[in-house]
């Protein structure tokens, strides 16, 4: 499992606001898959919000992959692993948010019952 510190160590701020061409979310950071790696021309960028894969230009803006690059990307075990990790992380985050909402609903229900008992 990747710790928060490891994730922080692997994350680089690009100082460039990029907008995902698929979902429109803005991002200005990149997380490497190994230590010492920084985003550079022709590196992949995977949107954490929607999973869209783009390619960094020399100036760290994003472009769509070419047809040949798409074929290579879809055959990459590393890309499949990262996309699966993204899904597991988002699923866990959504499950935790749901659990917290449920706890808040139950606490509010108990408070209403207690208030009715006092009346």
C-alpha atoms as one frame of an Amber mdcrd trajectory, in Angstrom:
protein
   0.000   0.000   0.000   1.270   3.485  -0.831   1.573   5.696   2.244   0.600
   9.366   2.230   4.288  10.318   2.531   5.249   8.140  -0.446   2.462   9.690
  -2.502   3.645  13.168  -1.486   7.242  12.277  -2.431   6.119  11.028  -5.857
   3.913  14.046  -6.624   5.263  16.950  -8.658   3.514  20.288  -9.125   3.721
  21.136 -12.812   3.055  24.886 -12.371   0.865  24.459 -15.421  -2.896  24.277
 -15.123  -4.084  21.490 -17.379  -7.703  20.789 -18.137  -8.715  17.222 -18.841
 -10.159  17.108 -22.347 -12.562  14.374 -21.252 -14.098  15.654 -17.989 -12.901
  19.292 -17.856 -11.331  19.026 -14.376  -8.281  21.223 -13.798  -5.078  19.706
 -12.438  -1.588  21.066 -11.812   0.231  18.039 -10.446   1.534  14.682 -11.571
   2.358  11.578  -9.565   5.259   9.476 -10.766   5.219   5.689 -10.780   8.779
   5.532  -9.399  11.112   7.761  -7.380  13.168  10.319  -9.289  10.706  10.464
 -12.163   9.266  13.827 -13.255   6.715  14.570 -15.972   8.314  15.351 -19.309
   7.498  15.340 -23.003   5.681  12.181 -24.141   4.997  10.914 -20.589   1.474
   9.736 -19.874  -0.982  11.736 -17.828  -3.954   9.889 -16.344  -6.767  12.067
 -15.050  -7.519  10.956 -11.500 -11.090  12.221 -11.834 -12.192  10.315 -14.947
  -9.264   8.063 -15.939  -8.675   9.695 -19.334  -5.140   9.165 -20.657  -3.327
  12.092 -22.299   0.289  12.847 -23.213   2.498  15.657 -21.886   3.907  18.118
 -24.429   7.356  19.704 -23.960   5.766  22.625 -22.027   3.785  20.146 -19.825
   0.458  20.965 -21.431  -1.574  17.932 -22.485  -2.431  16.469 -25.861  -4.479
  13.538 -27.057  -2.496  10.384 -27.847  -2.008   9.391 -31.462  -3.580   6.172
 -32.766  -0.274   4.315 -32.361   0.131   5.665 -28.822  -3.426   4.545 -27.982
  -2.598   0.993 -29.047   0.550   1.032 -26.910  -1.311   2.523 -23.929  -4.058
  -0.115 -24.055  -1.449  -2.891 -24.082   0.428  -1.476 -21.077   0.154  -3.542
 -17.895   1.369  -0.510 -15.920  -1.465   1.679 -17.233  -4.020  -1.039 -16.471
  -2.603  -1.317 -12.932  -2.763   2.470 -12.379  -6.347   2.628 -13.657  -7.321
  -0.271 -11.358  -5.601   1.462  -8.412  -7.488   4.668  -9.241 -10.784   2.769
  -9.245 -10.061   1.019  -5.924  -9.050   4.333  -4.331 -12.181   6.094  -5.562
 -14.398   3.169  -4.528 -12.893   3.229  -1.017 -13.300   7.008  -0.792 -16.930
   6.807  -1.888 -17.620   3.971   0.572 -16.128   6.020   3.423 -18.199   9.083
   2.447 -21.335   6.902   2.385 -20.500   5.469   5.838 -20.041   8.987   7.265
 -23.348  10.175   5.770 -25.101   7.137   7.252 -23.605   7.832  10.700 -24.758
  11.465  10.495 -28.275  10.368   9.499 -28.440   7.922  12.408 -27.173  10.542
  14.877 -29.778  13.027  13.619 -32.511  10.383  13.977 -31.416   9.620  17.563
 -31.395  13.336  18.382 -34.946  13.718  17.025 -36.125  10.723  19.073 -34.484
  12.100  22.195 -36.092  15.495  21.585 -39.525  13.884  21.167 -39.001  12.005
  24.451 -38.383  15.289  26.273 -41.566  16.936  24.988
